[in-house]
């Protein structure tokens, strides 16, 4: 998703969009976050730009 106007541009890209981290590493990180915090809300925030949790 990108929005533009004359003065600024915003682009939100998830880890799926950039493919910067391999899926197996992501799943390992997700499991670690769930084990530590009881949910994957922080994972969703950090890797998928989601603030819904």
RALINLIN-V303682 format. One record per helix or strand of 2 or more residues. SS is the DSSP state (A for helix, B for strand). FROM is the first residue (numbers start at 1). LEN is the number of residues. Records with the same first field share a line. If there is no record, write none. Layout:
SS = FROM-LEN ; FROM-LEN
//
This chain:
B = 2-3 ; 9-3
A = 15-4 ; 23-15 ; 41-8
//
